[in-house]
Amino acid sequence: MTAPQLAQLVLRILLASVFVLMAVTHFVPRVARGMRAMIPPALRRPGMPSPALLVSVTGVAELAGAAGLLAPWPLLRELTGIALVVFLILVFPANAYAAQHREKFGRTAIPFWPRYLGQLVLIALVLAATVPFG
């Protein structure tokens, strides 16, 4: 294993741990209630999945992403990286909504620009962990 491949493996393990920890919070009742409240009004219309379902699905997606990051098959890891980037983009509006309503969400609502930059860094790390070398 080359040094870049080892670094990528370590990064995948760290990211998988982060995604598992984030996923678990989706199933802690008190935390999940706060996450349901963060679902923007645009997604709370008839015919849309319930906020509870969205929170559960995103938790399962994070668990699947963690598993995919640790998969032994390079193609699956690449596909997982793409899926996680799309996932991180899709969940960002909930974080932006919370940032706009700090009075409602308190410290859970990270201000918009730091949250946006953090999301970009997370996306970059996912790509660095899953784009193949050589």
C-alpha positions in Angstrom: 0.0 0.0 0.0 1.4 3.4 -1.0 1.4 6.4 1.3 -1.4 8.1 -0.6 -3.5 4.9 -0.4 -2.8 4.6 3.3 -3.8 8.3 3.9 -7.0 7.6 1.9 -7.8 4.6 4.0 -7.3 6.5 7.3 -9.5 9.3 5.9 -12.2 6.9 4.9 -12.1 5.4 8.4 -12.3 8.8 10.0 -15.2 9.9 7.7 -17.1 6.6 8.3 -16.8 7.2 12.0 -18.2 10.8 11.6 -21.1 9.6 9.4 -21.9 6.8 11.9 -22.0 9.3 14.8 -24.1 11.7 12.8 -26.4 8.9 11.8 -26.9 7.7 15.4 -28.2 11.2 16.4 -31.0 10.8 13.9 -32.5 8.1 16.1 -32.1 9.8 19.5 -35.6 11.1 20.2 -34.7 14.5 21.6 -32.2 15.2 18.8 -34.4 13.8 16.1 -37.2 16.2 17.3 -34.9 19.1 16.7 -33.9 17.7 13.3 -37.5 17.4 12.3 -38.1 21.0 13.2 -35.2 22.0 10.9 -37.0 20.6 7.8 -37.8 23.8 5.8 -41.4 24.7 5.2 -41.0 24.1 1.5 -40.7 20.4 2.3 -43.7 20.3 4.6 -46.4 20.2 1.9 -49.0 17.6 1.1 -47.5 14.8 -0.9 -44.0 15.3 0.6 -42.5 12.8 3.0 -43.1 13.6 6.7 -40.2 15.3 8.6 -39.9 12.2 10.7 -39.4 10.0 7.6 -36.9 12.5 6.2 -34.9 12.4 9.4 -34.9 8.6 9.5 -34.0 8.3 5.8 -31.1 10.7 6.2 -29.9 8.7 9.2 -30.0 5.5 7.2 -28.3 7.2 4.3 -25.4 8.3 6.6 -25.1 4.7 7.9 -25.0 3.4 4.3 -22.4 6.0 3.4 -20.2 5.0 6.3 -20.5 1.3 5.2 -19.7 2.3 1.6 -16.6 4.2 2.6 -15.3 1.1 4.2 -16.2 -1.3 1.4 -13.3 -3.3 -0.1 -14.4 -2.6 -3.6 -13.0 0.6 -5.2 -16.0 1.1 -7.5 -18.4 1.0 -4.6 -16.2 3.5 -2.7 -16.3 5.8 -5.7 -20.1 5.5 -6.0 -20.4 6.1 -2.3 -18.3 9.3 -2.6 -20.6 10.6 -5.3 -23.7 9.6 -3.3 -22.3 11.3 -0.2 -21.5 14.5 -2.0 -25.1 14.6 -3.4 -26.4 13.8 0.1 -24.4 16.6 1.7 -25.8 19.1 -0.9 -29.4 17.9 -0.4 -29.3 18.2 3.4 -27.7 21.6 3.4 -31.1 23.5 3.1 -32.1 22.2 6.5 -28.9 23.6 8.0 -29.4 26.9 6.2 -33.0 27.1 7.4 -31.8 26.5 11.0 -29.1 29.2 10.6 -31.8 31.7 9.5 -33.8 30.9 12.6 -31.3 30.9 15.4 -33.9 32.1 17.9 -35.7 28.8 17.3 -32.8 26.4 17.2 -30.2 28.0 19.5 -26.7 26.6 19.4 -27.8 23.8 17.0 -28.1 26.5 14.4 -24.5 27.1 13.2 -24.3 30.5 11.4 -24.7 30.2 7.7 -21.2 30.9 6.4 -19.3 28.7 8.8 -21.8 25.9 8.2 -21.5 26.4 4.4 -17.7 26.3 4.6 -17.8 23.3 6.8 -20.1 21.5 4.3 -17.6 22.3 1.5 -14.7 21.0 3.6 -16.7 17.8 4.3 -17.5 17.4 0.6 -13.8 17.9 -0.2 -12.8 15.3 2.3 -15.3 12.8 1.0 -13.9 13.3 -2.5 -10.3 13.0 -1.3 -11.2 9.8 0.5 -12.9 8.2 -2.5 -11.3 9.4 -5.7 -8.9 6.7 -6.8 -5.2 7.3 -7.2 -3.3 6.4 -10.3 
